[in-house]
Amino acid sequence: MDIHKKQDGEVCLPKARVDELLDIHSEDAATWRIFKIMSEFVSGFEFLRKYGKTATFFGSSKCALDDAIYKEATRLAGMLVADGFDIITGGGPGIMEAANKGAFEAGGKSAGLNIELPGGQILNTYVNDTLSFHYFFTRKVILSFASEVYIFFPGGFGTLDEFFEIVTLVQTKKIKPIPVIAVGKMYWTPLFDWIKKDVYERDKSIDKEDMDIYHLVDSAEEARALIKELVPGK
């Protein structure tokens, strides 16, 4: 069996070899799938080692080049590159493309942690480096450990899922406290008002300090200023 042993004694299977074994041992697919999951975790954390201080962007995959939020994400990514950040996205279109584009135009490094889909996931042309995942949950784990700040632009169910995932991980101390920046008051204010009035005040389902995990801004300039305040230099 083609097993790679690293200098530190860690053993892993190449992703291509794991896919091959899954095909050969289809009757034991549930067992062999564990190796595929392990290989994605190993590859993901190895991938992150290449980057220093990073900012991860989330947001809609549907916004277009002429949308205001696309332009704002592009501007913010360029500003953060100037401040010494590398940029990480999901590698797809929309806000992800905008952030990779901003990093590219500013001469910075950016990566796309892509997801393999049956119809194919479009990788935007501004990504410098990419890693593809078969499983959503392994990709989400890697994204959760990727950066010094998480930036959320308006988006759909996937964006909201990722927002609450990060907030919950910080709330439950499963990851270190990391700034979570929501950009766009028109989009985020109704949700945050509901959390405050219903989830906190009426139902008492969260503590008051849980609402301090995330911050709301309305522009790239505001986001940049807040990030400079919250993220220590390296």
BATOR-699298 format. One line per field, with one value per residue (C-alpha): residue number from 1; residue in three letters; x, y, z. Coordinates in Angstrom, 2 decimals, decimal comma. Example, Ala and Ser with C-alpha at 12.3 -4.5 7.8 and 13.67 -1.06 7.14 Angstrom:
% BATOR-699298
i	[1 / 2]
aa	[ala / ser]
xx	[12,30 / 13,67]
yy	[-4,50 / -1,06]
zz	[7,80 / 7,14]
//
This chain:
% BATOR-699298
i	[1 / 2 / 3 / 4 / 5 / 6 / 7 / 8 / 9 / 10 / 11 / 12 / 13 / 14 / 15 / 16 / 17 / 18 / 19 / 20 / 21 / 22 / 23 / 24 / 25 / 26 / 27 / 28 / 29 / 30 / 31 / 32 / 33 / 34 / 35 / 36 / 37 / 38 / 39 / 40 / 41 / 42 / 43 / 44 / 45 / 46 / 47 / 48 / 49 / 50 / 51 / 52 / 53 / 54 / 55 / 56 / 57 / 58 / 59 / 60 / 61 / 62 / 63 / 64 / 65 / 66 / 67 / 68 / 69 / 70 / 71 / 72 / 73 / 74 / 75 / 76 / 77 / 78 / 79 / 80 / 81 / 82 / 83 / 84 / 85 / 86 / 87 / 88 / 89 / 90 / 91 / 92 / 93 / 94 / 95 / 96 / 97 / 98 / 99 / 100 / 101 / 102 / 103 / 104 / 105 / 106 / 107 / 108 / 109 / 110 / 111 / 112 / 113 / 114 / 115 / 116 / 117 / 118 / 119 / 120 / 121 / 122 / 123 / 124 / 125 / 126 / 127 / 128 / 129 / 130 / 131 / 132 / 133 / 134 / 135 / 136 / 137 / 138 / 139 / 140 / 141 / 142 / 143 / 144 / 145 / 146 / 147 / 148 / 149 / 150 / 151 / 152 / 153 / 154 / 155 / 156 / 157 / 158 / 159 / 160 / 161 / 162 / 163 / 164 / 165 / 166 / 167 / 168 / 169 / 170 / 171 / 172 / 173 / 174 / 175 / 176 / 177 / 178 / 179 / 180 / 181 / 182 / 183 / 184 / 185 / 186 / 187 / 188 / 189 / 190 / 191 / 192 / 193 / 194 / 195 / 196 / 197 / 198 / 199 / 200 / 201 / 202 / 203 / 204 / 205 / 206 / 207 / 208 / 209 / 210 / 211 / 212 / 213 / 214 / 215 / 216 / 217 / 218 / 219 / 220 / 221 / 222 / 223 / 224 / 225 / 226 / 227 / 228 / 229 / 230 / 231 / 232 / 233 / 234]
aa	[met / asp / ile / his / lys / lys / gln / asp / gly / glu / val / cys / leu / pro / lys / ala / arg / val / asp / glu / leu / leu / asp / ile / his / ser / glu / asp / ala / ala / thr / trp / arg / ile / phe / lys / ile / met / ser / glu / phe / val / ser / gly / phe / glu / phe / leu / arg / lys / tyr / gly / lys / thr / ala / thr / phe / phe / gly / ser / ser / lys / cys / ala / leu / asp / asp / ala / ile / tyr / lys / glu / ala / thr / arg / leu / ala / gly / met / leu / val / ala / asp / gly / phe / asp / ile / ile / thr / gly / gly / gly / pro / gly / ile / met / glu / ala / ala / asn / lys / gly / ala / phe / glu / ala / gly / gly / lys / ser / ala / gly / leu / asn / ile / glu / leu / pro / gly / gly / gln / ile / leu / asn / thr / tyr / val / asn / asp / thr / leu / ser / phe / his / tyr / phe / phe / thr / arg / lys / val / ile / leu / ser / phe / ala / ser / glu / val / tyr / ile / phe / phe / pro / gly / gly / phe / gly / thr / leu / asp / glu / phe / phe / glu / ile / val / thr / leu / val / gln / thr / lys / lys / ile / lys / pro / ile / pro / val / ile / ala / val / gly / lys / met / tyr / trp / thr / pro / leu / phe / asp / trp / ile / lys / lys / asp / val / tyr / glu / arg / asp / lys / ser / ile / asp / lys / glu / asp / met / asp / ile / tyr / his / leu / val / asp / ser / ala / glu / glu / ala / arg / ala / leu / ile / lys / glu / leu / val / pro / gly / lys]
xx	[0,00 / 1,29 / 1,63 / 3,65 / 5,55 / 6,60 / 9,74 / 7,83 / 6,45 / 2,98 / 1,55 / -0,97 / -2,36 / -2,31 / -5,81 / -5,70 / -4,72 / -7,60 / -10,07 / -8,65 / -9,03 / -12,62 / -13,39 / -11,61 / -13,19 / -16,68 / -18,22 / -16,31 / -16,89 / -17,95 / -14,64 / -12,47 / -14,31 / -12,64 / -9,29 / -10,64 / -11,86 / -8,49 / -6,63 / -8,74 / -7,97 / -4,24 / -4,15 / -6,16 / -3,99 / -0,83 / -2,24 / -2,81 / 0,82 / 1,81 / 0,03 / 0,77 / -1,75 / -4,97 / -8,50 / -11,32 / -14,21 / -17,71 / -20,72 / -23,09 / -21,91 / -24,59 / -23,61 / -22,21 / -19,35 / -21,57 / -23,08 / -22,11 / -21,23 / -18,92 / -17,05 / -16,88 / -15,45 / -12,86 / -11,83 / -11,61 / -9,48 / -7,08 / -6,86 / -6,13 / -3,40 / -1,81 / -2,04 / -0,15 / -2,98 / -3,30 / -6,86 / -8,79 / -12,18 / -14,23 / -12,77 / -16,08 / -17,90 / -19,56 / -18,07 / -15,41 / -14,27 / -14,42 / -12,07 / -9,64 / -9,79 / -8,98 / -5,99 / -4,80 / -5,02 / -3,16 / -0,35 / -1,16 / -1,63 / -5,05 / -6,34 / -9,59 / -10,79 / -13,12 / -15,86 / -16,38 / -20,00 / -21,79 / -22,30 / -18,82 / -17,83 / -16,53 / -13,14 / -12,71 / -9,75 / -8,19 / -7,22 / -3,44 / -3,66 / -6,46 / -7,39 / -10,55 / -12,67 / -15,16 / -16,86 / -18,49 / -17,75 / -14,00 / -13,86 / -15,76 / -13,32 / -10,34 / -12,05 / -12,75 / -9,05 / -7,78 / -7,65 / -7,15 / -10,43 / -13,63 / -15,50 / -19,11 / -20,81 / -24,51 / -25,29 / -27,65 / -28,07 / -24,42 / -23,18 / -25,56 / -24,57 / -20,89 / -21,60 / -23,39 / -20,80 / -17,95 / -19,92 / -20,89 / -17,29 / -16,13 / -19,05 / -18,33 / -14,56 / -13,89 / -11,67 / -9,81 / -11,69 / -11,52 / -13,05 / -16,16 / -17,01 / -20,38 / -20,39 / -23,66 / -26,10 / -29,17 / -28,68 / -27,46 / -29,41 / -32,77 / -31,03 / -29,04 / -32,15 / -33,99 / -31,09 / -31,10 / -34,87 / -36,01 / -33,08 / -31,50 / -34,14 / -37,29 / -36,04 / -32,78 / -31,18 / -27,83 / -25,83 / -25,38 / -21,66 / -22,38 / -23,50 / -20,04 / -18,55 / -19,60 / -19,31 / -21,37 / -19,93 / -21,22 / -18,18 / -14,74 / -13,15 / -15,03 / -14,15 / -10,48 / -10,33 / -12,02 / -9,73 / -6,68 / -8,04 / -8,97 / -6,25 / -2,77 / 0,12 / 2,48]
yy	[0,00 / 3,45 / 5,05 / 8,19 / 8,60 / 12,12 / 13,05 / 13,64 / 10,10 / 11,09 / 8,63 / 9,53 / 8,26 / 10,45 / 11,63 / 9,98 / 6,66 / 6,90 / 7,46 / 4,41 / 2,27 / 3,40 / 2,13 / -1,18 / -1,83 / -0,59 / -3,24 / -1,70 / 1,88 / 3,07 / 1,94 / 3,22 / 6,54 / 7,21 / 7,26 / 9,77 / 11,99 / 11,69 / 12,55 / 15,69 / 16,84 / 16,19 / 17,93 / 20,85 / 21,60 / 21,14 / 23,62 / 26,25 / 26,07 / 27,97 / 31,11 / 33,69 / 36,23 / 35,54 / 36,87 / 34,60 / 36,02 / 34,52 / 35,69 / 35,13 / 33,21 / 34,94 / 38,62 / 40,05 / 42,36 / 45,44 / 44,73 / 47,12 / 44,29 / 42,72 / 45,98 / 46,47 / 42,97 / 43,61 / 46,88 / 45,37 / 42,43 / 44,85 / 46,94 / 43,89 / 42,72 / 46,15 / 45,52 / 42,23 / 39,71 / 36,75 / 36,14 / 32,86 / 32,14 / 29,19 / 29,73 / 30,13 / 33,05 / 36,09 / 37,43 / 34,72 / 35,88 / 39,51 / 38,87 / 36,84 / 39,58 / 42,26 / 40,29 / 39,62 / 43,27 / 44,31 / 41,86 / 39,64 / 35,92 / 34,34 / 30,79 / 29,02 / 26,09 / 24,64 / 22,01 / 19,21 / 19,16 / 16,76 / 19,54 / 20,92 / 23,91 / 26,88 / 28,03 / 31,75 / 32,91 / 35,10 / 32,27 / 31,85 / 28,49 / 26,01 / 22,83 / 20,87 / 18,98 / 16,17 / 16,64 / 19,87 / 19,17 / 18,66 / 21,89 / 23,72 / 22,49 / 23,72 / 27,08 / 27,34 / 27,13 / 29,14 / 32,78 / 35,61 / 37,26 / 36,10 / 38,52 / 37,90 / 39,72 / 39,18 / 35,69 / 32,74 / 29,64 / 28,63 / 32,00 / 31,96 / 28,38 / 29,36 / 32,49 / 30,59 / 27,79 / 30,22 / 32,12 / 28,86 / 27,60 / 30,84 / 30,85 / 27,28 / 27,91 / 25,18 / 27,68 / 30,71 / 34,04 / 35,31 / 38,56 / 37,98 / 40,98 / 41,30 / 43,83 / 45,42 / 46,86 / 46,59 / 42,83 / 41,93 / 44,34 / 42,48 / 39,21 / 40,78 / 42,58 / 39,23 / 37,64 / 40,49 / 40,84 / 37,23 / 34,89 / 36,94 / 39,17 / 37,07 / 33,48 / 33,96 / 31,33 / 33,13 / 35,37 / 39,07 / 38,68 / 36,17 / 39,09 / 40,61 / 37,79 / 39,49 / 43,09 / 44,98 / 47,52 / 49,09 / 49,64 / 48,35 / 51,30 / 50,56 / 46,88 / 47,65 / 50,04 / 47,50 / 44,68 / 46,82 / 47,35 / 43,73 / 41,71 / 42,03 / 42,40 / 39,52]
zz	[0,00 / -0,95 / 2,47 / 3,00 / 6,27 / 7,19 / 9,07 / 12,29 / 12,15 / 10,92 / 8,43 / 5,75 / 2,46 / -0,65 / -1,59 / -5,02 / -3,42 / -0,94 / -3,82 / -5,58 / -2,44 / -2,00 / -5,50 / -4,95 / -1,56 / -2,36 / -0,11 / 2,80 / 1,70 / 5,14 / 6,62 / 3,78 / 3,78 / 7,14 / 5,35 / 2,83 / 5,67 / 7,43 / 4,24 / 3,78 / 7,32 / 6,89 / 3,51 / 4,83 / 7,85 / 5,77 / 3,26 / 5,96 / 7,09 / 3,96 / 5,11 / 7,77 / 9,03 / 7,15 / 6,73 / 5,55 / 3,51 / 3,37 / 1,39 / -1,49 / -4,54 / -6,62 / -6,52 / -9,75 / -10,68 / -10,62 / -7,21 / -4,44 / -2,03 / -4,64 / -5,01 / -1,24 / -0,73 / -3,44 / -1,80 / 1,68 / 0,52 / -1,16 / 2,00 / 4,13 / 1,77 / 2,25 / 6,00 / 5,72 / 5,43 / 3,10 / 1,90 / 2,12 / 0,53 / -0,62 / -4,09 / -5,89 / -7,56 / -5,97 / -2,74 / -2,82 / -6,25 / -5,14 / -2,21 / -4,31 / -6,95 / -4,39 / -3,15 / -6,70 / -7,73 / -4,59 / -5,33 / -2,36 / -1,75 / -1,75 / -1,54 / -2,29 / -0,20 / -2,80 / -2,54 / -5,06 / -6,26 / -8,67 / -11,21 / -10,65 / -8,54 / -10,49 / -9,24 / -9,80 / -11,85 / -9,14 / -6,77 / -6,40 / -4,67 / -4,08 / -2,24 / -3,03 / -0,51 / -1,04 / 2,33 / 3,45 / 7,10 / 6,63 / 4,62 / 7,38 / 10,02 / 8,01 / 7,39 / 11,13 / 11,93 / 8,98 / 10,02 / 12,47 / 11,41 / 9,73 / 7,49 / 6,51 / 3,66 / 2,83 / 1,58 / 1,61 / 3,76 / 3,36 / 4,59 / 7,55 / 8,38 / 8,38 / 10,44 / 13,20 / 13,06 / 13,80 / 16,44 / 18,19 / 18,17 / 19,80 / 22,27 / 23,39 / 23,46 / 20,91 / 19,08 / 20,40 / 20,42 / 16,85 / 15,56 / 13,46 / 11,28 / 9,54 / 6,69 / 5,55 / 8,08 / 5,84 / 5,56 / 9,07 / 11,34 / 11,21 / 12,15 / 14,97 / 16,27 / 16,37 / 18,27 / 20,79 / 21,30 / 21,00 / 21,56 / 24,36 / 26,00 / 25,57 / 25,54 / 27,48 / 25,27 / 25,13 / 27,44 / 26,80 / 26,16 / 23,39 / 21,26 / 21,64 / 19,57 / 16,33 / 15,15 / 12,58 / 10,14 / 6,95 / 4,76 / 3,84 / 5,66 / 8,88 / 8,65 / 8,10 / 11,05 / 13,33 / 12,19 / 12,91 / 16,42 / 17,09 / 15,37 / 16,84 / 14,44 / 13,72]
//
